[in-house]
Amino acid sequence: MAEARYRHIAADIRARIAAGQWAPGTQIPSRRALALTYGVHHETVRLAIELLRSEGILEGRPKSRLWVTSQSAQRTLIDPDAPWPYWQGDTATGTTTANSDLANRLQVKTGTRIRYWRVERLDPDGRPAMLLTTWRRGAPREHATYRCTASVRPMSQADAEVLGLVSGQPALYIERTRLDGSGEVVETADLVLPADRWSIAI
């Protein structure tokens, strides 16, 4: 019975979107508001929302922002070292210990204490465009050049939650390492870009 109920709600939301009640890029009512509208428990609405997110119809964070997926034009990343020209969303900073991968990229010993900074980069309309996580040892320093590698792999659960997407979706992962004039590593970073919104030409 519960399964049929949440699928019925998902079908109704899907029909409203198809009819134009909620246009692409439009934020839909909150989970609480939808529960009141349909006269069901909020958990039933959550299941309906998760179904629609898995179908790519809705995107965003179930407990905060949810909107109808917009088929926006695909962007092309040309310079992964360029400043982001639009808005920034949630940020997080702190310290951690370098695992073997980060230690190799930063040219430090495994277990070294390093600082990290994570920021959600937003499109002009406020939708998440990419996720940038930077790691460094010591104080910030100017860089002279950078190197980068790119790969495609399924988006992790942690990255998907920040971007308001579903884990397992294909994502472009850019590893960018900045160097000073002598070739010493200044910092290293990961850029996570949803593959359906981005191509790269670097």
Secondary structure, 3 states (H helix, E strand, C coil): CHHHHHHHHHHHHHHHHHCCCCCCCCECCCHHHHHHHHCCCHHHHHHHHHHHHHCCCEEECCCCCEEECCCCCCEEECCCCCCCCCEEEEEEEEEEECCHHHHHHHCCCCCCEEEEEEEEEECCCCCEEEEEEEEECCCCCCCCEEEEEEEEEECCHHHHHHHCCCCCCEEEEEEEEEECCCCCEEEEEEEEEECCCEEECC
